[in-house]
Every structure is written in structure tokens, then in C-alpha cells.
Amino acid sequence: MVKTPWGNAGELRQKMLPPGRGTPREVVERSQRERLFAAMVATVANKGYEATRVADLLELSGVSRSAFYEHFADKQACFLAAVKALMGPTLETIARGDEQPLGTERARKAFDAFIKMIVDQPAAARMCLVEIYAAGPEAVEAVDRTMDVFGKFTEQTLAQMPGRDGMPREIVRGIIGGLRKTIHTRLYRGEEAELTELAPQMWEWGLSYLPPPARLRKPRRRAENGGPRPQGYDQAERLLRAVAATVAELGYPATTVGEIAARAQMSLSTFYAHFDSKEEAMLAAVDSGSAQMLATTLPAFRRGHDWPHAVRSAFGAMFAFGAAEPEFTQLGTVEVYAAGKRALEQRDRVMEGLEALLAPGYERFPGAPPIAAEAIGGAIYSLIYDQVKARGPESLPQIAPLATYMTLAPFVGAHEACLVANSDGRGH
């Protein structure tokens, strides 16, 4: 039985109000909406957003079809209203807190309360932070606006902490992104109970950052080439590039097998000779893009004359590849969220491989929290996500210094991290 903020899913029909004229209309409507919200949380938890039907919500909630359409135009409208009802109280609490003194104690209480809410209501949290990416651009914009509110709160809080006044907004976004990615991973894996134990490490990692002692400069020279790209493709590669191009243009939920085949100039039978479904093609495209990115990034890392500069060189190569292959970049950083658990797991395996490159950091600073590598990976991913959405994949080389600083600062300190971030990766 799925637990929701509006009651257990199996008990929703018991909350139906008795027929008659004695119940005010607003009470009836509130009851219907709350039962539909609970049914949405429970059904999405069991089936995922894409597979959820209005009929499922009606069956579980006991609300009639005519009453549903009096409240909502369609499934997406109901979903968005449920997300707003879930996130609204948290945002209102933050807004009301503007009159309270900021600082470490208040921030820690808010953080702990947020983690507790996720652990207590995992189905609702999973809907708001995981499944929301399958509900279309409007839903993604809703969660991004929520993160903006958290970002403003974090900026204001850090400004009251010793040594952290003037923290650049993009670093704050990175910190929030790292924490968010750690939470997101536990939610889609069904391992949210781990967050209670991880919370102190996550908090320690977030406070490991100080403002850079100098401005992080954007690269002036042209980014290195992202690696050789063949001019002729076999059928499988043509299909994978068609997947990337179509999903980048339409979004994963709106993409169909027919559109992929048409983009590749192939028949449907040829598509199905290679892949069983859209999801299988998406997984293969994520794998192909990741493999090409790693083939460019790892040699650059190995060329660094020491570990910090190897990190800087690796980001230079990684982001050059991202700029040179914009469709694979869009696929692997933005659209992958809507493609389901298997695509996310595949993406995370690539990230875990890159996180292994941080092992020398623990040798230099054994006191770094164990969660640092995972959180830094999430922070970098968040920076890439924001940059791609705001300015396109072609702009990724601009954030190489920022990504370098976010990676190195918890291990080598703000001063050395800033020097290396502003170098070219070879110590210059």
C-alpha cells in the first residue's frame, strides 16, 4: 500500500463523502482533488508517469470521470497540480523564513527537515524529483523554478556564514545540484532510507566550498577538437545519431520510432532489425555518446602532469566533445531524465567511472567526506545541465574553469583550485 501525504492509497475510496446536499460544494471538491492527488502519487509510484492513465486515477480515488474533467483538462494538468500541492508548503516555509535570521542553524534545520520529508514520503518525493521529467517541458520548468527558490535561500544563508559571503551564484547552483543528484539517485533506486545516514556527509560536503580568491576566467583560446568523427556511418550508427537528433529536437516522450526511422532515412523494419523499442534505441544512443566522450576525456586526463591539472585537462576535452556533438550532449544531459530508470542507471555508470578519477584527491585530503566524489559528479552534471539548457551544448567549454574549481576545492583548497581552474590544464 503506497503512502501519500493525503493518506494510504488503498484507503482513498473510504474517504468518499456520502451523497446528499448536506456537504458544502467546496468540501466535496477539496476531497476529490486530494484523492486524485493521492491516486496520482500512488499510481506513478507503481507504473511511472507515462504508463499512468486517467482511468487508473479514477479507479483508485473513486472520483467520477465527469468530476475529474471538472477539475483538470487532462492527466498532465492533474500531475502538475499535485506537484504544486506537494512543493507549495515547502516553498511557503522558505518564504516565511525571510523574516527570521539566516545562518547555519536555520539552514541545517531546513536541510534536515527536507531529508526527513523525502524519507517519510518517498513516493511523493519520487514523483516530484524523478518522474516529473517524463511529464513534459512545463513540468520540468516547475521543478527548475523550485530549485531557483532553494538557490536564492542558499545564497542568502551562505552570505551569513564566515568566509562565504560573495559565493558566486553558479557555485551555489553546483552545490545544490550535487545534493539534488545524490537524492535523485537514491530515489529512483528505491534507496531513499540511506539519505538519513548520508545527510551529515552531504552537509559537510556542501560547506567545504569557499568563494574563489580570484575570478574564474572563461577560456580565451578556442576549445580543443572533441576528437575524430567518422564521415560515413553504418546503419546502427545512423540510427543512434537519428535517435540523438530526434530526441534533442522533440524530447524523449514525444519521440516515436517512426520519426527516428524517418530521420535516419530507413524503414521501420530496418529499425526493428537493430532495436526492439524506442527505449532500447535510447539506451544504445546514451551508451554510444558516453563511449565517445570517454574516449576523448580519459587520454586528456592521463596527459596531465599532476592530478589537479589532469582534472582541468579532462574537463577541457570533455566539454570540447560536448560542443562538437551537441545532439549526443542534449541526449545525455537533459533528455535522459525522461527516458526512465534504465537510462538513468546507464548514465550513472558512466558518471561512476569518471568519479573514480577523484581517487587521488582522497589521497591528498583523506578528511574529505566519502560522499564527495558522488556529490561532485552531481554538481558537475548540474552545471552541464544548466549550461546546455540556457546557452546550448556549444557553450560548454566556457564552464571548464568552474567545473575544475568545483571538483578540486574540497580536496586542495580554494587557492590552489582557483589557480588550476584558470590554467589551461598543462600548468600554464
N, C-alpha and C positions, 0 to 999 in steps of 0.2 A: 504494500500500500504506500503510494507516494505521499510524502509530507509536503504540504504547501503552506504559505502564510495565511491562507483562508480555510485551512482545515485539511484533513486527510482525504485523498481523492475518493476512496471507497465510501465515504460518508456524505458526499455532496447532495445526493438525492434526498437524504434525510433532512436537509436544511431547506427544502422547498416549502414555501409558505402555503398555508391552506387557502383554497379558493374562497372568494367572498368579498364583500365590499368593506369589511372592517379594517383592512390593511391599507395604509396610505400608499399612493402610487410610487412615491419616491423610495419608500422602504422596499417595495417589490422590485423596483428597477435596480436598487443597490444590491439586493440579494442575487438577482440574475447576473449582474455584472461580476460580482465576486465569485460566484460559482463558475462562471465562464473563465475567469482568470485562473482559478484553481485547476479547472479542467485543462486549460492551455498548458500550465506548468507541468501537470502530470502526464499529459499525452506527449508533449515534446520530450519529456524525460524518457519515455518509453519508446517512442517511434522516431524522434527527430522532427525538426520543423517541416522539412519538405514532405514527409510522409503523413503529416497530420492533416486531417480533413475536418471540415466544419461538422460533418456527421459524427465524428469522434467526440467533439466537444459537447454536442447536444446529448449524446448517449450518456456521457459521464456526468454532466451537470444537471440534466433534467430540464433544461431550458428548451422551449419550443423553437422550431426553425423561424417562425414569424417573429418571435421575440428577439432572437439573435440578430436578425436583419433590421430590427428597430434600433438596436444599439450600434451595430457595426456593418460597414459596407461589405467586408469580406474577412477572410482568415487573417490577412496581414494587419488589418486595422485593429482586430481584436488582440493580436500579438503585441502590437506597438502600445496599445492602451495598457496591457498587462505589464509590459516592461516599465512604462511610465509610473504605474501604480507601485511597482516594486522599488524603483530607484528614487521616486519622488521624496519619500521620507528622509532618506539619507542626505539628499541634496538640501532639503529644507533644514536639516540639523546643522549642516555646514554653514548655510546662510545665516541661521540664527546665531551661530557661534561667532559671527563678526563682531558682536558686542563684547565678547569675552576676551581676556588677554591671551595672546598667542604664545607659543613656546613649546618646549619639548614635552612637558607633561600632558598638555592638551592633545598634541599630535599623537603621542603614544597611546593615549586612551582611545582616540578616534581610530587609529590603526588596529588596535586590539579588538575594538568593537566590530570593525569591518570583517576581520578574520573570523571572529566568533559567529557573525551573521552568516558567512559563507558555509562554515562547518555545520551550523544548525539547520540551514535551509539550502542544501546542495542542489536540489532540483531547480529551485528558483534562480540560484546563482548561475547554474549551468545554462539556463535559458537566456539570462541577461548577458553573460560574458562569453559563451561558446556558440550556442545555436543562433544567436542574433545575426551572425554573419551570413546565414543562409536566407535571411528574410528580406534581402534587397538593400539598395543604397540608402533608403530612408532610415532603415533600422540601424545600419552602420553609422550613419550620421548622428543618430540619437546617442549611441554609446560613446562616440567620439566627443560629443558635446559634454557628456558626463565626465569624461576624462579631463576635459578642459577645466571644469569646475574643480576637480581634485587637484589639477595642476596649479591653479590660482591659490588654492588653500595651502598647498605645499610651499609655493614661493613665499607666501606671507609668513608661514611658520618658520621656514629656514632663515628669513630675514631677521628673526628674533633670536636666533641661536648664535653663540660666539663663533666668529670666524667664517660665518656662512652668508653674511649679508652681501647682496650683489651676485648671488649664484645665477649664472646665465640660464635663461628660460629653457634652452634646448637641453641642458644637462638635467634640469628638473624633469623635463619630459622623458629623458632617458631613464632616470631613476624610477619614475612611475611605470615606464614601460617594462623595466626589468622585474619589478614587483608584480605587475599585471601578468606578464608571461609566466612567471612561476606559479601564480594562482591558476591561470588558464590551463596550464599543463596538468595540474593536479585535478582540476575539474573534469576535463574531457577523459582523463584516465580513470575517473572514479576513485581517486586517492585523496580527496579533499581533507580527510581526517589528519593527514600528515602536516597540514598547514599549522595546526596548533603547536606542534613541536618546532616547526621551521620558522615561526614568526619572530623569535628573538634574533635568529641569524639574518633574516630579511631586514629587520630593523637596523641591525648593526651594519649590514652592507650599505643600506641607504644613507647612513650617516658617515660613511667612510669618505665621502666626497667633500672637497673644499673648492671654492672658486679658483679657476686657473690664475696663477700670478701674472700672466700676460694674455693678451687677446689671442685666441686661436685663429690663425690665418688660414684663409682658403687657398688652396694650391694655385699658384700663378701659371706654372707650366702646364702644357697640355697633358692630360692623363695618358698613361701608358696604354698601348693597344691591349684590348681584352683577350688577345690570343687568336690563333689562326681559325678561320671559319671556312669550311669547305664550300665551294661554289656549287657543287652538284650533290643532291641528296637522294638516297634510296627511298623506297615507298614509306618505310616505317618512319624515317626522319622527316619526310614531308608531312606525314600525318601529325607527328609530335609538334612540328612548327605550326601546323594549322590549328592544333589544339591551343597552343600558346597565343596565337594571334586572335583566334575567335573569342577565347575566354577573356583576353585583355580588352577586347572591344565591347563584348556584350555582358561580361560577368558570368561566373560559372553557372548559377541557377538558370539563366536564360539561354545558355548554350545548348544546342541539340546536336545529335550525331549527324543529322543531315547537313547542318551548317558547317561542321568540321569537314565532312567529306567534300562538300562543295568548295570550301576554301582550299583544300588540298588537290582539287580537280580530280577526284576519284569517285568511284561508285560506292554505294553503301555496302555492297558485297565485299569490296576491297577493304573497307574499314573493318568489317566484322571478321575478315580473314586475319587481321592483326590484333584486334581488341574485342573483348566481349561486351563492353559497355562504355559509356562516357566516362564513368568513374575510373575504369581500367586505363583508358587513354590519358586521363588527367594524371593518374599516378605515374604512368610512364613518362609523361612530359615533365613532371616535377623531378623525377629521377634523372632524366637526361639533362635538364638545365642545371641541376645540382652537380652532376658529374663534371660538366664542362666548367662550372665555376671553380670547383675544387682543383681541376687540372691546371687552372691559371693561378689560383691563390697559393697552393702549397709550395710550388717551386719558388715563388716570390718570398714566402716565409723563410724557406731554407737558405736563401741568399743573404739574409740579414746578418750583419757582423756580430750582433748580440741580440738577446731576446727582445728588449724594448723596440729596437729598430726593425727586427723581424716582424713584429706586430704591425708597425707602421707600413712596412713594405707590403705585407699581406693585404691590408685594407686598401692600399693604392691599387693593387692588382684586382682585388675583388670588385671594387666599385667601378674600375675601368671595364671589367667584363659586364657588370650590370648596365652600364651606359651603352655598351656595344650591342647588348642583347636585351633591348627594352621589353620585348614581349615575354620572354622567359622570366625576366625580373618581376614584371607585373604579376605573372602567374604565381611565382614562388613566394612573394612577399605580401600581396594583397588578396588575390583571389583564392589562395589555398585555404583561407579561413572558412570559406563557404563550401568547400569540397568534402567535408566530413572528417571523421576520426582517422581513417586510414591515411589520408593525405597529410594530416597534421602529424601523425606518428612518423611518416616518412620524412617530412620536413625536419622534425625534431632529431631524427637520427643523424641527419647532416649537421645540425647545429651541435649535437653532442660531439661529433668528430672535430669540429672547429674549437669547441670548448677545451678539448684535450691539449690544444696549443697553449693553454694558460698554465699548464703544469709547472713550467719554470717560475712563474710568479709565486706559487706557493713555496718554492724552494727559497726564493729571496725574502718572502714575508710569510713565514709559517702561521702568523697570527690572523691571517685573512679568514673571514668566516667561510666554512665549507660550501655554502650556497653561492659564494661569489661568482664562480665560473658560470653557473646556470643563470644567475641574475644578470651578469654582464652580457651573456648571449642574448637574453631577452631584451636588455637595454639597447644593444646594437640593432637587433631586429626591429625594435620600436622606432629607432631613429630612421632606419631604412624605410619602414612603412610610412612614416610621416613625410619623409622627403619625396618618395615616389608619388604619394597622393597629392602633395602640394605642388611639386615642381617637375615631376616626371622622372623616369629612370635615368635619363641623360644627365641629370644634375647630380647624380650620386657622388662623383669624385669630390664635390665640394665639402662633403661631410667626413672625409678621411681623417683630418686632424681631430675633429670632435669624437669620432669613434675610437681613435687611438687614445685620447685622453680618458674617455670613459672606461676603456679596458685597463689602462696602466695605473691610473691614480690609486686604486685600492691596494696595489702591490708596491709601487715605487714612490708614492707621494706625489703631491700636486706639482712641485717644482720640476722634477725630472720628467714626469708625464707630459707637462706642457712643452718642455724643450724638445722631446722626441716627436710630439704631435706636430710641431711646427717645422720639423725637418722633412727631408724627402724620403726617409726610410733607410738611407745609407749613411746617416750621421751628418748630413750637410744641412 
